[in-house]
C-alpha cells in the first residue's frame, strides 16, 4: 500500500467515526491552515491521491482530534515509499516515540497496543479507549 493511501484511509476512518462530512472536515482544516479544503480536496486526500505537508498532517490531527502517529497508522503488510517498500513491523516501529532515556517502562508499547486494540472494537469502546490513550500519552510525556 502506498503511504498516501494508508494516510488517506485513516483520514476517512477517523472522519466517519467522528460523523463529519467531507465539507465539515475541509472547513475545520481551514481553521489551522488559513484556507479551508474543498470537499473534493478532502475526497482526493482520502483516496490517497495527494501528498501531505507537515502542516497538513498536524492540521488533520487537530481537526480529527487525534495524533499524527494515529494518522500514519496502517494495516497493510507493506508500505510503499517512493524509493523502497518496507514491512509492517519496521513501519510500526518508526511510529513509536523515541526519547534520549528510552521507553518509559513499556508505556510506549502499551500506547501502541491500545491503538491496535481500538481498531477492532466497536465505536463506543473506541471512544473510551481513545480517551484512555490520550491520558496515557499525557502521563508518558516527561
C-alpha positions as CSV (number, residue, x, y, z in Angstrom):
1,X,0.0,0.0,0.0
2,X,1.3,3.5,-0.9
3,X,1.9,5.7,2.2
4,X,-0.5,8.3,0.8
5,X,-3.2,5.6,0.5
6,X,-2.6,4.5,4.1
7,X,-2.9,8.0,5.4
8,X,-6.0,8.7,3.3
9,X,-7.7,5.5,4.6
10,X,-7.0,6.6,8.2
11,X,-8.4,10.1,7.5
12,X,-11.6,8.6,6.1
13,X,-11.9,6.2,9.1
14,X,-11.4,8.9,11.6
15,X,-13.7,11.4,9.8
16,X,-16.5,8.8,9.6
17,X,-16.0,7.8,13.3
18,X,-16.5,11.5,14.2
19,X,-19.5,11.7,11.9
20,X,-18.0,14.6,10.0
21,X,-18.9,15.3,6.3
22,X,-16.2,15.9,3.7
23,X,-17.2,19.6,3.8
24,X,-17.0,19.8,7.6
25,X,-13.5,18.4,7.7
26,X,-12.4,20.8,4.9
27,X,-13.8,23.7,6.9
28,X,-12.2,22.5,10.1
29,X,-8.8,22.3,8.3
30,X,-9.2,26.0,7.3
31,X,-9.0,26.9,11.0
32,X,-5.4,25.6,11.1
33,X,-4.2,26.1,7.5
34,X,-5.7,29.6,6.9
35,X,-7.7,28.3,4.0
36,X,-10.3,25.5,4.0
37,X,-10.0,22.5,1.8
38,X,-12.8,21.9,-0.6
39,X,-15.0,18.8,-0.4
40,X,-13.1,17.5,-3.5
41,X,-9.7,18.1,-1.8
42,X,-10.7,16.0,1.2
43,X,-12.0,13.3,-1.1
44,X,-8.8,13.2,-3.0
45,X,-6.8,13.0,0.2
46,X,-8.9,10.1,1.5
47,X,-8.3,8.3,-1.8
48,X,-4.5,8.6,-1.4
49,X,-4.3,10.9,-4.4
50,X,-2.2,13.6,-2.8
51,X,0.9,14.0,-0.7
52,X,0.8,15.8,2.7
53,X,2.9,18.6,4.1
54,X,3.9,18.5,7.7
55,X,1.5,21.4,8.4
56,X,-1.4,19.5,6.7
57,X,-0.7,16.4,8.8
58,X,-0.8,18.5,12.0
59,X,-3.9,20.3,10.9
60,X,-5.6,16.9,10.1
61,X,-4.7,15.6,13.5
62,X,-6.1,18.7,15.2
63,X,-9.3,18.7,13.1
64,X,-9.9,15.0,13.7
65,X,-8.9,15.2,17.4
66,X,-6.2,12.6,17.1
67,X,-2.4,12.4,16.8
68,X,-0.1,12.5,13.8
69,X,1.1,8.9,14.5
70,X,-2.5,7.8,14.6
71,X,-2.9,9.3,11.1
72,X,0.1,7.3,9.9
73,X,-1.1,4.0,11.3
74,X,-1.6,1.4,8.5
75,X,-3.0,-2.1,8.5
76,X,-1.0,-3.1,5.4
77,X,1.7,-5.8,5.2
78,X,4.0,-3.4,3.3
79,X,4.2,0.3,2.9
80,X,5.4,1.7,-0.4
81,X,7.7,4.7,-0.2
82,X,9.0,6.3,-3.5
83,X,12.3,4.6,-3.2
84,X,11.6,1.4,-1.2
85,X,9.0,-0.9,0.2
86,X,9.2,-1.5,4.0
87,X,7.5,-4.2,6.1
88,X,4.7,-3.6,8.6
89,X,6.9,-4.3,11.6
90,X,9.6,-1.8,10.5
91,X,6.9,0.7,9.7
92,X,5.1,0.4,13.1
93,X,8.5,0.7,14.9
94,X,9.0,4.2,13.5
95,X,5.7,5.3,14.9
96,X,6.8,4.7,18.5
97,X,8.3,7.8,20.1
98,X,12.0,7.6,20.9
99,X,13.4,9.6,23.8
100,X,17.0,10.0,25.0
101,X,16.1,7.9,28.0
102,X,14.4,5.2,26.0
103,X,10.8,3.9,26.6
104,X,9.3,4.6,30.0
105,X,8.7,1.1,31.4
106,X,7.0,-0.1,28.3
107,X,4.5,2.8,28.2
108,X,5.1,3.4,24.5
109,X,4.4,-0.2,23.8
110,X,1.2,-0.1,25.8
111,X,0.1,3.0,23.9
112,X,0.7,1.2,20.6
113,X,-1.2,-1.9,21.8
114,X,-4.1,0.3,22.9
115,X,-4.2,1.8,19.5
116,X,-4.3,-1.6,17.8
117,X,-7.0,-2.9,20.2
118,X,-9.1,0.2,19.5
119,X,-9.1,-0.7,15.8
120,X,-11.1,-3.9,16.4
121,X,-13.6,-2.7,19.0
122,X,-16.9,-1.1,18.4
123,X,-17.3,2.7,18.1
124,X,-18.4,3.4,21.7
125,X,-15.5,1.3,23.0
126,X,-13.2,3.1,20.6
127,X,-14.2,6.4,22.0
128,X,-13.4,5.3,25.6
129,X,-10.1,3.7,24.6
130,X,-9.1,6.9,22.7
131,X,-9.7,8.9,25.8
132,X,-7.6,6.3,27.8
133,X,-4.9,6.5,25.2
134,X,-4.8,10.3,25.4
135,X,-4.4,10.2,29.2
136,X,-1.7,7.5,28.8
137,X,0.2,9.8,26.4
138,X,0.0,12.7,28.8
139,X,1.4,10.6,31.6
140,X,4.2,9.3,29.4
141,X,5.4,12.7,28.5
142,X,8.2,13.6,30.9
